[in-house]
Amino acid sequence: MMKEQIKIRTKKIGLEIIILIDELPNKTSSWVIAKQIVRSSTSIGANYRAACRAKSPADFINKLKIVEEETDETIFWLEILEESKLVEAKRVAMLKCELNEILAIVVSSIKIKTMRGKK
């Protein structure tokens, strides 16, 4: 998959989560989770863009590892929203599916880049 396509997908997931968060009930728990998930979900796209401008292969891998961590954290917060019944499971399912696809792409990219660096 091309870098530009991944840039679009990682930006889009952040925007979709912002829209979801704006629909949460006005509760303290919602507010706390909202701050965390907006930070982690928007960090996915921001850090992927930074990876695309990496100065070296090692820098690229390190930035992708941040994308991996932020993607996993975002999935965690979506699970919390779902399991706490703040959001319907079907509303979260599509987002988790997209995040898992992004995660798989990033993990694969890290492995490939790491293997190429060892040759």
Phi and psi in degrees as GROMACS dihedral restraints (atoms count N, CA, C in turn):
[ dihedral_restraints ]
;  ai    aj    ak    al  type     phi  dphi    fc
    3     4     5     6     1   -76.2    20    10
    4     5     6     7     1   150.6    20    10
    6     7     8     9     1   -56.3    20    10
    7     8     9    10     1   -40.2    20    10
    9    10    11    12     1   -63.4    20    10
   10    11    12    13     1   -37.7    20    10
   12    13    14    15     1   -65.4    20    10
   13    14    15    16     1   -40.4    20    10
   15    16    17    18     1   -68.9    20    10
   16    17    18    19     1   -38.0    20    10
   18    19    20    21     1   -57.2    20    10
   19    20    21    22     1   -44.7    20    10
   21    22    23    24     1   -64.2    20    10
   22    23    24    25     1   -45.9    20    10
   24    25    26    27     1   -64.2    20    10
   25    26    27    28     1   -41.4    20    10
   27    28    29    30     1   -71.1    20    10
   28    29    30    31     1   -32.3    20    10
   30    31    32    33     1   -71.1    20    10
   31    32    33    34     1   -43.3    20    10
   33    34    35    36     1   -61.5    20    10
   34    35    36    37     1   -40.6    20    10
   36    37    38    39     1   -64.8    20    10
   37    38    39    40     1   -37.8    20    10
   39    40    41    42     1   -62.1    20    10
   40    41    42    43     1   -43.5    20    10
   42    43    44    45     1   -65.7    20    10
   43    44    45    46     1   -40.8    20    10
   45    46    47    48     1   -64.3    20    10
   46    47    48    49     1   -36.7    20    10
   48    49    50    51     1   -71.3    20    10
   49    50    51    52     1   -36.5    20    10
   51    52    53    54     1   -59.4    20    10
   52    53    54    55     1   -43.6    20    10
   54    55    56    57     1   -62.4    20    10
   55    56    57    58     1   -44.0    20    10
   57    58    59    60     1   -60.0    20    10
   58    59    60    61     1   -45.7    20    10
   60    61    62    63     1   -63.4    20    10
   61    62    63    64     1   -37.2    20    10
   63    64    65    66     1   -65.2    20    10
   64    65    66    67     1   -14.9    20    10
   66    67    68    69     1   -95.9    20    10
   67    68    69    70     1    -2.0    20    10
   69    70    71    72     1   -67.5    20    10
   70    71    72    73     1   153.0    20    10
   72    73    74    75     1   -65.1    20    10
   73    74    75    76     1   154.9    20    10
   75    76    77    78     1   -81.4    20    10
   76    77    78    79     1    82.0    20    10
   78    79    80    81     1  -132.2    20    10
   79    80    81    82     1   156.1    20    10
   81    82    83    84     1   -59.5    20    10
   82    83    84    85     1   -44.0    20    10
   84    85    86    87     1   -61.9    20    10
   85    86    87    88     1   -40.7    20    10
   87    88    89    90     1   -61.7    20    10
   88    89    90    91     1   -43.2    20    10
   90    91    92    93     1   -63.1    20    10
   91    92    93    94     1   -44.0    20    10
   93    94    95    96     1   -64.4    20    10
   94    95    96    97     1   -47.0    20    10
   96    97    98    99     1   -65.6    20    10
   97    98    99   100     1   -40.2    20    10
   99   100   101   102     1   -57.1    20    10
  100   101   102   103     1   -45.5    20    10
  102   103   104   105     1   -60.7    20    10
  103   104   105   106     1   -43.2    20    10
  105   106   107   108     1   -65.7    20    10
  106   107   108   109     1   -47.1    20    10
  108   109   110   111     1   -73.7    20    10
  109   110   111   112     1   -32.6    20    10
  111   112   113   114     1   -66.5    20    10
  112   113   114   115     1   -41.2    20    10
  114   115   116   117     1   -62.2    20    10
  115   116   117   118     1   -50.4    20    10
  117   118   119   120     1   -68.0    20    10
  118   119   120   121     1   -40.9    20    10
  120   121   122   123     1   -69.6    20    10
  121   122   123   124     1   -37.4    20    10
  123   124   125   126     1   -76.9    20    10
  124   125   126   127     1   -24.4    20    10
  126   127   128   129     1   -67.3    20    10
  127   128   129   130     1   -27.1    20    10
  129   130   131   132     1   -58.1    20    10
  130   131   132   133     1   -54.0    20    10
  132   133   134   135     1   -66.8    20    10
  133   134   135   136     1   -41.8    20    10
  135   136   137   138     1   -62.8    20    10
  136   137   138   139     1   -43.3    20    10
  138   139   140   141     1   -74.6    20    10
  139   140   141   142     1   -30.1    20    10
  141   142   143   144     1   -65.5    20    10
  142   143   144   145     1   -42.7    20    10
  144   145   146   147     1   -61.1    20    10
  145   146   147   148     1   -40.2    20    10
  147   148   149   150     1   -63.6    20    10
  148   149   150   151     1   -39.0    20    10
  150   151   152   153     1   -61.5    20    10
  151   152   153   154     1   -38.3    20    10
  153   154   155   156     1   -65.0    20    10
  154   155   156   157     1   -19.5    20    10
  156   157   158   159     1  -107.5    20    10
  157   158   159   160     1    17.6    20    10
  159   160   161   162     1   -58.0    20    10
  160   161   162   163     1   147.8    20    10
  162   163   164   165     1   -83.8    20    10
  163   164   165   166     1   -18.0    20    10
  165   166   167   168     1  -155.4    20    10
  166   167   168   169     1   165.9    20    10
  168   169   170   171     1   -59.1    20    10
  169   170   171   172     1   -37.6    20    10
  171   172   173   174     1   -65.5    20    10
  172   173   174   175     1   -41.0    20    10
  174   175   176   177     1   -63.1    20    10
  175   176   177   178     1   -41.8    20    10
  177   178   179   180     1   -59.2    20    10
  178   179   180   181     1   -48.0    20    10
  180   181   182   183     1   -62.1    20    10
  181   182   183   184     1   -44.7    20    10
  183   184   185   186     1   -61.1    20    10
  184   185   186   187     1   -41.4    20    10
  186   187   188   189     1   -69.1    20    10
  187   188   189   190     1   -36.8    20    10
  189   190   191   192     1   -65.3    20    10
  190   191   192   193     1   -33.8    20    10
  192   193   194   195     1   -64.3    20    10
  193   194   195   196     1   -34.2    20    10
  195   196   197   198     1   -66.3    20    10
  196   197   198   199     1   -42.1    20    10
  198   199   200   201     1   -59.7    20    10
  199   200   201   202     1   -43.2    20    10
  201   202   203   204     1   -58.7    20    10
  202   203   204   205     1   -48.3    20    10
  204   205   206   207     1   -62.8    20    10
  205   206   207   208     1   -44.3    20    10
  207   208   209   210     1   -67.6    20    10
  208   209   210   211     1   -35.8    20    10
  210   211   212   213     1   -65.4    20    10
  211   212   213   214     1   -45.9    20    10
  213   214   215   216     1   -62.9    20    10
  214   215   216   217     1   -40.8    20    10
  216   217   218   219     1   -63.0    20    10
  217   218   219   220     1   -39.8    20    10
  219   220   221   222     1   -64.0    20    10
  220   221   222   223     1   -41.1    20    10
  222   223   224   225     1   -60.4    20    10
  223   224   225   226     1   -42.3    20    10
  225   226   227   228     1   -56.6    20    10
  226   227   228   229     1   -48.9    20    10
  228   229   230   231     1   -66.0    20    10
  229   230   231   232     1   -34.0    20    10
  231   232   233   234     1   -64.9    20    10
  232   233   234   235     1   -39.5    20    10
  234   235   236   237     1   -62.2    20    10
  235   236   237   238     1   -40.9    20    10
  237   238   239   240     1   -62.3    20    10
  238   239   240   241     1   -45.7    20    10
  240   241   242   243     1   -59.6    20    10
  241   242   243   244     1   -42.5    20    10
  243   244   245   246     1   -68.1    20    10
  244   245   246   247     1   -49.8    20    10
  246   247   248   249     1   -70.6    20    10
  247   248   249   250     1   -24.2    20    10
  249   250   251   252     1   -86.6    20    10
  250   251   252   253     1    -1.1    20    10
  252   253   254   255     1    67.0    20    10
  253   254   255   256     1    21.5    20    10
  255   256   257   258     1   -77.0    20    10
  256   257   258   259     1   -23.2    20    10
  258   259   260   261     1  -139.4    20    10
  259   260   261   262     1   143.5    20    10
  261   262   263   264     1   -66.4    20    10
  262   263   264   265     1   143.1    20    10
  264   265   266   267     1   -56.7    20    10
  265   266   267   268     1   -40.9    20    10
  267   268   269   270     1   -65.5    20    10
  268   269   270   271     1   -28.5    20    10
  270   271   272   273     1   -70.3    20    10
  271   272   273   274     1   -32.9    20    10
  273   274   275   276     1   -86.7    20    10
  274   275   276   277     1   -26.6    20    10
  276   277   278   279     1   -56.4    20    10
  277   278   279   280     1   -47.3    20    10
  279   280   281   282     1   -62.8    20    10
  280   281   282   283     1   -40.8    20    10
  282   283   284   285     1   -64.8    20    10
  283   284   285   286     1   -44.1    20    10
  285   286   287   288     1   -64.2    20    10
  286   287   288   289     1   -37.9    20    10
  288   289   290   291     1   -61.2    20    10
  289   290   291   292     1   -48.5    20    10
  291   292   293   294     1   -62.6    20    10
  292   293   294   295     1   -42.3    20    10
  294   295   296   297     1   -64.6    20    10
  295   296   297   298     1   -39.1    20    10
  297   298   299   300     1   -65.8    20    10
  298   299   300   301     1   -35.2    20    10
  300   301   302   303     1   -66.1    20    10
  301   302   303   304     1   -44.7    20    10
  303   304   305   306     1   -60.8    20    10
  304   305   306   307     1   -43.8    20    10
  306   307   308   309     1   -59.8    20    10
  307   308   309   310     1   -44.1    20    10
  309   310   311   312     1   -62.9    20    10
  310   311   312   313     1   -41.4    20    10
  312   313   314   315     1   -62.9    20    10
  313   314   315   316     1   -44.8    20    10
  315   316   317   318     1   -66.8    20    10
  316   317   318   319     1   -45.7    20    10
  318   319   320   321     1   -61.8    20    10
  319   320   321   322     1   -42.9    20    10
  321   322   323   324     1   -61.6    20    10
  322   323   324   325     1   -42.7    20    10
  324   325   326   327     1   -62.4    20    10
  325   326   327   328     1   -41.4    20    10
  327   328   329   330     1   -61.7    20    10
  328   329   330   331     1   -46.8    20    10
  330   331   332   333     1   -61.8    20    10
  331   332   333   334     1   -45.7    20    10
  333   334   335   336     1   -63.1    20    10
  334   335   336   337     1   -47.5    20    10
  336   337   338   339     1   -63.1    20    10
  337   338   339   340     1   -39.5    20    10
  339   340   341   342     1   -64.9    20    10
  340   341   342   343     1   -43.9    20    10
  342   343   344   345     1   -64.9    20    10
  343   344   345   346     1   -40.1    20    10
  345   346   347   348     1   -64.5    20    10
  346   347   348   349     1   -34.1    20    10
  348   349   350   351     1   -71.0    20    10
  349   350   351   352     1   -23.0    20    10
  351   352   353   354     1   -86.2    20    10
  352   353   354   355     1   -11.7    20    10
